[in-house]
């Protein structure tokens, strides 16, 4: 499906809500809703939304880890295991 087919005016959302829900569940492709010709929101199925949130959380953790590495806030495996063995 072309990207342009995934862009609809808000009036379409209002009059085709049930059809949109069914289509989103089947295709898992988000729908861009416009108002006065300007993109205003994105509608997506819950499973896709949850996957997006999980992906963003993982990317945030990776970014934080890279920052720690750049700042030298790292420990060798030997140091970590030695610390664990103390307890």
N, CA, C and O atoms as a Tinker XYZ file with bonds, in Angstrom:
   348  protein
     1  N      0.841000   -1.175000    0.000000    73     2
     2  CA     0.000000    0.000000    0.000000    64     1     3
     3  C      0.887000    1.239000    0.000000    63     2     4     5
     4  O      1.873000    1.308000    0.734000    81     3
     5  N      0.532000    2.208000   -0.822000    73     3     6
     6  CA     1.292000    3.443000   -0.915000    64     5     7
     7  C      1.144000    4.254000    0.360000    63     6     8     9
     8  O      0.110000    4.202000    1.027000    81     7
     9  N      2.187000    5.005000    0.691000    73     7    10
    10  CA     2.142000    5.835000    1.893000    64     9    11
    11  C      1.009000    6.840000    1.817000    63    10    12    13
    12  O      0.355000    7.112000    2.824000    81    11
    13  N      0.766000    7.397000    0.635000    73    11    14
    14  CA    -0.292000    8.403000    0.492000    64    13    15
    15  C     -1.669000    7.830000    0.826000    63    14    16    17
    16  O     -2.570000    8.574000    1.211000    81    15
    17  N     -1.839000    6.523000    0.683000    73    15    18
    18  CA    -3.107000    5.890000    1.035000    64    17    19
    19  C     -3.265000    5.768000    2.551000    63    18    20    21
    20  O     -4.360000    5.481000    3.034000    81    19
    21  N     -2.204000    5.980000    3.291000    73    19    22
    22  CA    -2.228000    5.892000    4.748000    64    21    23
    23  C     -2.432000    7.260000    5.379000    63    22    24    25
    24  O     -2.278000    7.408000    6.592000    81    23
    25  N     -2.776000    8.260000    4.580000    73    23    26
    26  CA    -3.043000    9.615000    5.063000    64    25    27
    27  C     -4.506000    9.923000    4.784000    63    26    28    29
    28  O     -4.960000    9.849000    3.642000    81    27
    29  N     -5.242000   10.270000    5.842000    73    27    30
    30  CA    -6.677000   10.535000    5.710000    64    29    31
    31  C     -7.047000   11.779000    6.508000    63    30    32    33
    32  O     -6.411000   12.088000    7.516000    81    31
    33  N     -8.073000   12.489000    6.058000    73    31    34
    34  CA    -8.540000   13.655000    6.827000    64    33    35
    35  C     -9.315000   13.204000    8.065000    63    34    36    37
    36  O     -9.782000   12.068000    8.145000    81    35
    37  N     -9.436000   14.094000    8.999000    73    35    38
    38  CA   -10.113000   13.772000   10.252000    64    37    39
    39  C    -11.571000   13.368000   10.013000    63    38    40    41
    40  O    -12.124000   12.574000   10.775000    81    39
    41  N    -12.182000   13.892000    8.987000    73    39    42
    42  CA   -13.562000   13.509000    8.683000    64    41    43
    43  C    -13.659000   12.024000    8.332000    63    42    44    45
    44  O    -14.663000   11.379000    8.636000    81    43
    45  N    -12.625000   11.484000    7.698000    73    43    46
    46  CA   -12.600000   10.055000    7.381000    64    45    47
    47  C    -12.530000    9.237000    8.669000    63    46    48    49
    48  O    -13.200000    8.213000    8.801000    81    47
    49  N    -11.720000    9.693000    9.610000    73    47    50
    50  CA   -11.624000    9.009000   10.911000    64    49    51
    51  C    -12.979000    8.985000   11.599000    63    50    52    53
    52  O    -13.387000    7.956000   12.138000    81    51
    53  N    -13.663000   10.094000   11.582000    73    51    54
    54  CA   -14.962000   10.186000   12.248000    64    53    55
    55  C    -16.000000    9.256000   11.631000    63    54    56    57
    56  O    -16.793000    8.648000   12.350000    81    55
    57  N    -16.002000    9.141000   10.309000    73    55    58
    58  CA   -17.054000    8.377000    9.637000    64    57    59
    59  C    -16.698000    6.913000    9.364000    63    58    60    61
    60  O    -17.573000    6.132000    8.988000    81    59
    61  N    -15.437000    6.529000    9.546000    73    59    62
    62  CA   -15.006000    5.161000    9.243000    64    61    63
    63  C    -14.245000    4.507000   10.394000    63    62    64    65
    64  O    -13.368000    3.676000   10.160000    81    63
    65  N    -14.567000    4.870000   11.623000    73    63    66
    66  CA   -13.805000    4.396000   12.784000    64    65    67
    67  C    -13.717000    2.875000   12.853000    63    66    68    69
    68  O    -12.625000    2.338000   13.042000    81    67
    69  N    -14.831000    2.170000   12.706000    73    67    70
    70  CA   -14.823000    0.706000   12.812000    64    69    71
    71  C    -13.968000    0.079000   11.716000    63    70    72    73
    72  O    -13.220000   -0.866000   11.969000    81    71
    73  N    -14.080000    0.604000   10.508000    73    71    74
    74  CA   -13.280000    0.110000    9.387000    64    73    75
    75  C    -11.790000    0.352000    9.630000    63    74    76    77
    76  O    -10.959000   -0.502000    9.321000    81    75
    77  N    -11.462000    1.504000   10.176000    73    75    78
    78  CA   -10.063000    1.840000   10.471000    64    77    79
    79  C     -9.500000    0.885000   11.516000    63    78    80    81
    80  O     -8.383000    0.389000   11.364000    81    79
    81  N    -10.254000    0.627000   12.566000    73    79    82
    82  CA    -9.797000   -0.295000   13.612000    64    81    83
    83  C     -9.515000   -1.667000   13.022000    63    82    84    85
    84  O     -8.478000   -2.264000   13.310000    81    83
    85  N    -10.419000   -2.170000   12.205000    73    83    86
    86  CA   -10.238000   -3.479000   11.573000    64    85    87
    87  C     -8.999000   -3.482000   10.683000    63    86    88    89
    88  O     -8.202000   -4.419000   10.720000    81    87
    89  N     -8.843000   -2.435000    9.887000    73    87    90
    90  CA    -7.707000   -2.355000    8.969000    64    89    91
    91  C     -6.381000   -2.261000    9.710000    63    90    92    93
    92  O     -5.402000   -2.897000    9.321000    81    91
    93  N     -6.351000   -1.474000   10.769000    73    91    94
    94  CA    -5.119000   -1.340000   11.552000    64    93    95
    95  C     -4.728000   -2.664000   12.196000    63    94    96    97
    96  O     -3.548000   -3.011000   12.243000    81    95
    97  N     -5.709000   -3.396000   12.686000    73    95    98
    98  CA    -5.434000   -4.688000   13.310000    64    97    99
    99  C     -4.890000   -5.681000   12.295000    63    98   100   101
   100  O     -4.041000   -6.507000   12.629000    81    99
   101  N     -5.369000   -5.608000   11.069000    73    99   102
   102  CA    -4.930000   -6.544000   10.027000    64   101   103
   103  C     -3.580000   -6.168000    9.437000    63   102   104   105
   104  O     -2.707000   -7.023000    9.284000    81   103
   105  N     -3.405000   -4.892000    9.106000    73   103   106
   106  CA    -2.188000   -4.473000    8.398000    64   105   107
   107  C     -1.060000   -4.049000    9.323000    63   106   108   109
   108  O      0.114000   -4.145000    8.966000    81   107
   109  N     -1.415000   -3.580000   10.509000    73   107   110
   110  CA    -0.453000   -3.044000   11.478000    64   109   111
   111  C      0.317000   -1.857000   10.917000    63   110   112   113
   112  O      1.419000   -1.555000   11.376000    81   111
   113  N     -0.260000   -1.181000    9.923000    73   111   114
   114  CA     0.343000    0.017000    9.353000    64   113   115
   115  C     -0.350000    1.241000    9.935000    63   114   116   117
   116  O     -1.579000    1.313000    9.925000    81   115
   117  N      0.404000    2.194000   10.436000    73   115   118
   118  CA    -0.221000    3.373000   11.050000    64   117   119
   119  C     -0.951000    4.227000   10.021000    63   118   120   121
   120  O     -0.664000    4.166000    8.825000    81   119
   121  N     -1.878000    5.007000   10.498000    73   119   122
   122  CA    -2.668000    5.903000    9.668000    64   121   123
   123  C     -2.416000    7.326000   10.141000    63   122   124   125
   124  O     -2.551000    7.623000   11.328000    81   123
   125  N     -2.051000    8.205000    9.218000    73   123   126
   126  CA    -1.825000    9.609000    9.538000    64   125   127
   127  C     -3.137000   10.355000    9.311000    63   126   128   129
   128  O     -3.753000   10.243000    8.251000    81   127
   129  N     -3.551000   11.111000   10.311000    73   127   130
   130  CA    -4.788000   11.884000   10.240000    64   129   131
   131  C     -4.434000   13.359000   10.086000    63   130   132   133
   132  O     -3.613000   13.903000   10.825000    81   131
   133  N     -5.072000   13.984000    9.113000    73   131   134
   134  CA    -4.814000   15.407000    8.870000    64   133   135
   135  C     -6.015000   16.245000    9.288000    63   134   136   137
   136  O     -7.152000   15.776000    9.329000    81   135
   137  N     -5.720000   17.488000    9.593000    73   135   138
   138  CA    -6.755000   18.471000    9.895000    64   137   139
   139  C     -6.362000   19.750000    9.177000    63   138   140   141
   140  O     -5.266000   20.274000    9.377000    81   139
   141  N     -7.257000   20.246000    8.348000    73   139   142
   142  CA    -6.958000   21.420000    7.518000    64   141   143
   143  C     -5.698000   21.214000    6.680000    63   142   144   145
   144  O     -4.900000   22.133000    6.495000    81   143
   145  N     -5.537000   19.990000    6.177000    73   143   146
   146  CA    -4.408000   19.674000    5.294000    64   145   147
   147  C     -3.079000   19.465000    5.987000    63   146   148   149
   148  O     -2.065000   19.261000    5.319000    81   147
   149  N     -3.056000   19.509000    7.298000    73   147   150
   150  CA    -1.811000   19.365000    8.066000    64   149   151
   151  C     -1.874000   18.107000    8.923000    63   150   152   153
   152  O     -2.879000   17.854000    9.587000    81   151
   153  N     -0.795000   17.315000    8.909000    73   151   154
   154  CA    -0.743000   16.103000    9.732000    64   153   155
   155  C     -0.869000   16.492000   11.200000    63   154   156   157
   156  O     -0.146000   17.360000   11.688000    81   155
   157  N     -1.810000   15.830000   11.906000    73   155   158
   158  CA    -2.056000   16.163000   13.311000    64   157   159
   159  C     -1.830000   14.993000   14.249000    63   158   160   161
   160  O     -1.426000   15.191000   15.395000    81   159
   161  N     -2.086000   13.760000   13.780000    73   159   162
   162  CA    -1.885000   12.617000   14.661000    64   161   163
   163  C     -1.666000   11.353000   13.844000    63   162   164   165
   164  O     -1.935000   11.298000   12.644000    81   163
   165  N     -1.171000   10.347000   14.539000    73   163   166
   166  CA    -0.963000    9.027000   13.950000    64   165   167
   167  C     -1.779000    8.038000   14.760000    63   166   168   169
   168  O     -1.726000    8.033000   15.990000    81   167
   169  N     -2.532000    7.203000   14.064000    73   167   170
   170  CA    -3.337000    6.176000   14.706000    64   169   171
   171  C     -2.696000    4.837000   14.384000    63   170   172   173
   172  O     -2.382000    4.548000   13.229000    81   171
   173  N     -2.502000    4.021000   15.418000    73   171   174
   174  CA    -1.895000    2.699000   15.199000    64   173   175
   175  C     -2.525000    1.684000   16.137000    63   174   176   177
   176  O     -3.157000    2.038000   17.132000    81   175
   177  N     -2.338000    0.403000   15.795000    73   175   178
   178  CA    -2.878000   -0.648000   16.647000    64   177   179
   179  C     -2.054000   -0.753000   17.929000    63   178   180   181
   180  O     -0.900000   -0.326000   17.965000    81   179
   181  N     -2.636000   -1.311000   18.959000    73   179   182
   182  CA    -2.007000   -1.370000   20.277000    64   181   183
   183  C     -0.714000   -2.180000   20.239000    63   182   184   185
   184  O      0.282000   -1.778000   20.842000    81   183
   185  N     -0.715000   -3.298000   19.549000    73   183   186
   186  CA     0.487000   -4.138000   19.505000    64   185   187
   187  C      1.667000   -3.378000   18.888000    63   186   188   189
   188  O      2.787000   -3.458000   19.391000    81   187
   189  N      1.417000   -2.648000   17.810000    73   187   190
   190  CA     2.473000   -1.846000   17.193000    64   189   191
   191  C      2.945000   -0.747000   18.141000    63   190   192   193
   192  O      4.141000   -0.469000   18.230000    81   191
   193  N      2.010000   -0.128000   18.844000    73   191   194
   194  CA     2.364000    0.920000   19.800000    64   193   195
   195  C      3.253000    0.361000   20.912000    63   194   196   197
   196  O      4.277000    0.955000   21.249000    81   195
   197  N      2.864000   -0.769000   21.473000    73   195   198
   198  CA     3.649000   -1.378000   22.547000    64   197   199
   199  C      5.038000   -1.756000   22.059000    63   198   200   201
   200  O      6.017000   -1.567000   22.779000    81   199
   201  N      5.138000   -2.291000   20.839000    73   199   202
   202  CA     6.448000   -2.636000   20.273000    64   201   203
   203  C      7.296000   -1.385000   20.080000    63   202   204   205
   204  O      8.506000   -1.416000   20.304000    81   203
   205  N      6.671000   -0.290000   19.667000    73   203   206
   206  CA     7.400000    0.969000   19.497000    64   205   207
   207  C      7.943000    1.479000   20.826000    63   206   208   209
   208  O      9.082000    1.939000   20.902000    81   207
   209  N      7.130000    1.396000   21.867000    73   207   210
   210  CA     7.561000    1.835000   23.194000    64   209   211
   211  C      8.729000    0.986000   23.689000    63   210   212   213
   212  O      9.700000    1.513000   24.231000    81   211
   213  N      8.633000   -0.325000   23.501000    73   211   214
   214  CA     9.722000   -1.221000   23.906000    64   213   215
   215  C     11.002000   -0.920000   23.131000    63   214   216   217
   216  O     12.092000   -0.913000   23.703000    81   215
   217  N     10.866000   -0.672000   21.834000    73   215   218
   218  CA    12.025000   -0.346000   21.005000    64   217   219
   219  C     12.665000    0.950000   21.471000    63   218   220   221
   220  O     13.889000    1.034000   21.574000    81   219
   221  N     11.855000    1.960000   21.752000    73   219   222
   222  CA    12.393000    3.231000   22.237000    64   221   223
   223  C     13.103000    3.069000   23.574000    63   222   224   225
   224  O     14.133000    3.700000   23.810000    81   223
   225  N     12.560000    2.227000   24.452000    73   223   226
   226  CA    13.206000    1.983000   25.748000    64   225   227
   227  C     14.567000    1.331000   25.549000    63   226   228   229
   228  O     15.540000    1.709000   26.203000    81   227
   229  N     14.640000    0.353000   24.648000    73   227   230
   230  CA    15.915000   -0.301000   24.371000    64   229   231
   231  C     16.921000    0.672000   23.776000    63   230   232   233
   232  O     18.093000    0.665000   24.153000    81   231
   233  N     16.467000    1.509000   22.847000    73   231   234
   234  CA    17.364000    2.501000   22.254000    64   233   235
   235  C     17.870000    3.492000   23.297000    63   234   236   237
   236  O     19.026000    3.911000   23.250000    81   235
   237  N     17.008000    3.866000   24.236000    73   235   238
   238  CA    17.422000    4.780000   25.303000    64   237   239
   239  C     18.490000    4.125000   26.179000    63   238   240   241
   240  O     19.471000    4.766000   26.555000    81   239
   241  N     18.292000    2.836000   26.501000    73   239   242
   242  CA    19.297000    2.126000   27.306000    64   241   243
   243  C     20.625000    2.030000   26.562000    63   242   244   245
   244  O     21.688000    2.182000   27.164000    81   243
   245  N     20.567000    1.779000   25.260000    73   243   246
   246  CA    21.800000    1.721000   24.473000    64   245   247
   247  C     22.511000    3.066000   24.454000    63   246   248   249
   248  O     23.734000    3.128000   24.582000    81   247
   249  N     21.753000    4.135000   24.296000    73   247   250
   250  CA    22.336000    5.475000   24.297000    64   249   251
   251  C     22.982000    5.783000   25.645000    63   250   252   253
   252  O     24.071000    6.356000   25.700000    81   251
   253  N     22.312000    5.405000   26.727000    73   251   254
   254  CA    22.875000    5.624000   28.063000    64   253   255
   255  C     24.148000    4.797000   28.255000    63   254   256   257
   256  O     25.118000    5.269000   28.847000    81   255
   257  N     24.136000    3.580000   27.756000    73   255   258
   258  CA    25.317000    2.722000   27.864000    64   257   259
   259  C     26.484000    3.294000   27.078000    63   258   260   261
   260  O     27.618000    3.301000   27.557000    81   259
   261  N     26.209000    3.775000   25.872000    73   259   262
   262  CA    27.272000    4.382000   25.066000    64   261   263
   263  C     27.851000    5.608000   25.753000    63   262   264   265
   264  O     29.059000    5.841000   25.699000    81   263
   265  N     26.999000    6.390000   26.397000    73   263   266
   266  CA    27.472000    7.568000   27.128000    64   265   267
   267  C     28.381000    7.139000   28.280000    63   266   268   269
   268  O     29.432000    7.743000   28.497000    81   267
   269  N     27.985000    6.103000   29.019000    73   267   270
   270  CA    28.818000    5.596000   30.113000    64   269   271
   271  C     30.172000    5.124000   29.594000    63   270   272   273
   272  O     31.200000    5.371000   30.225000    81   271
   273  N     30.177000    4.452000   28.460000    73   271   274
   274  CA    31.437000    3.976000   27.872000    64   273   275
   275  C     32.318000    5.158000   27.506000    63   274   276   277
   276  O     33.513000    5.159000   27.802000    81   275
   277  N     31.732000    6.173000   26.857000    73   275   278
   278  CA    32.490000    7.366000   26.467000    64   277   279
   279  C     33.067000    8.085000   27.678000    63   278   280   281
   280  O     34.146000    8.671000   27.601000    81   279
   281  N     32.350000    8.040000   28.795000    73   279   282
   282  CA    32.805000    8.730000   30.012000    64   281   283
   283  C     33.698000    7.840000   30.865000    63   282   284   285
   284  O     34.136000    8.250000   31.940000    81   283
   285  N     33.971000    6.634000   30.399000    73   283   286
   286  CA    34.851000    5.727000   31.138000    64   285   287
   287  C     34.205000    5.096000   32.354000    63   286   288   289
   288  O     34.909000    4.587000   33.227000    81   287
   289  N     32.902000    5.117000   32.434000    73   287   290
   290  CA    32.184000    4.532000   33.572000    64   289   291
   291  C     31.916000    3.056000   33.295000    63   290   292   293
   292  O     30.767000    2.634000   33.161000    81   291
   293  N     32.985000    2.290000   33.212000    73   291   294
   294  CA    32.859000    0.866000   32.907000    64   293   295
   295  C     33.718000    0.048000   33.869000    63   294   296   297
   296  O     34.659000    0.563000   34.472000    81   295
   297  N     33.380000   -1.220000   33.999000    73   295   298
   298  CA    34.129000   -2.137000   34.840000    64   297   299
   299  C     34.430000   -3.385000   34.017000    63   298   300   301
   300  O     33.636000   -3.794000   33.169000    81   299
   301  N     35.572000   -3.972000   34.278000    73   299   302
   302  CA    35.908000   -5.217000   33.591000    64   301   303
   303  C     35.091000   -6.355000   34.198000    63   302   304   305
   304  O     34.584000   -6.236000   35.313000    81   303
   305  N     34.969000   -7.436000   33.474000    73   303   306
   306  CA    34.241000   -8.605000   33.967000    64   305   307
   307  C     34.888000   -9.107000   35.258000    63   306   308   309
   308  O     34.191000   -9.520000   36.185000    81   307
   309  N     36.199000   -9.072000   35.318000    73   307   310
   310  CA    36.909000   -9.530000   36.509000    64   309   311
   311  C     36.526000   -8.697000   37.727000    63   310   312   313
   312  O     36.327000   -9.238000   38.815000    81   311
   313  N     36.423000   -7.368000   37.545000    73   311   314
   314  CA    36.047000   -6.489000   38.646000    64   313   315
   315  C     34.615000   -6.782000   39.124000    63   314   316   317
   316  O     34.343000   -6.805000   40.324000    81   315
   317  N     33.726000   -7.000000   38.182000    73   315   318
   318  CA    32.330000   -7.268000   38.527000    64   317   319
   319  C     32.216000   -8.578000   39.295000    63   318   320   321
   320  O     31.552000   -8.638000   40.331000    81   319
   321  N     32.869000   -9.640000   38.784000    73   319   322
   322  CA    32.791000  -10.939000   39.455000    64   321   323
   323  C     33.479000  -10.918000   40.816000    63   322   324   325
   324  O     33.027000  -11.580000   41.750000    81   323
   325  N     34.565000  -10.166000   40.931000    73   323   326
   326  CA    35.246000  -10.032000   42.214000    64   325   327
   327  C     34.331000   -9.356000   43.225000    63   326   328   329
   328  O     34.281000   -9.756000   44.388000    81   327
   329  N     33.618000   -8.347000   42.790000    73   327   330
   330  CA    32.683000   -7.647000   43.673000    64   329   331
   331  C     31.534000   -8.570000   44.080000    63   330   332   333
   332  O     31.101000   -8.550000   45.232000    81   331
   333  N     31.049000   -9.363000   43.155000    73   331   334
   334  CA    29.972000  -10.314000   43.462000    64   333   335
   335  C     30.424000  -11.386000   44.445000    63   334   336   337
   336  O     29.654000  -11.831000   45.297000    81   335
   337  N     31.675000  -11.790000   44.314000    73   335   338
   338  CA    32.212000  -12.830000   45.197000    64   337   339
   339  C     32.390000  -12.341000   46.640000    63   338   340   341
   340  O     32.445000  -13.158000   47.559000    81   339
   341  N     32.480000  -11.030000   46.850000    73   339   342
   342  CA    32.640000  -10.485000   48.199000    64   341   343
   343  C     31.439000  -10.759000   49.071000    63   342   344   345
   344  O     31.577000  -10.889000   50.288000    81   343
   345  N     30.279000  -10.849000   48.487000    73   343   346
   346  CA    29.039000  -11.010000   49.265000    64   345   347
   347  C     28.796000  -12.423000   49.598000    63   346   348
   348  O     27.799000  -12.741000   50.247000    81   347
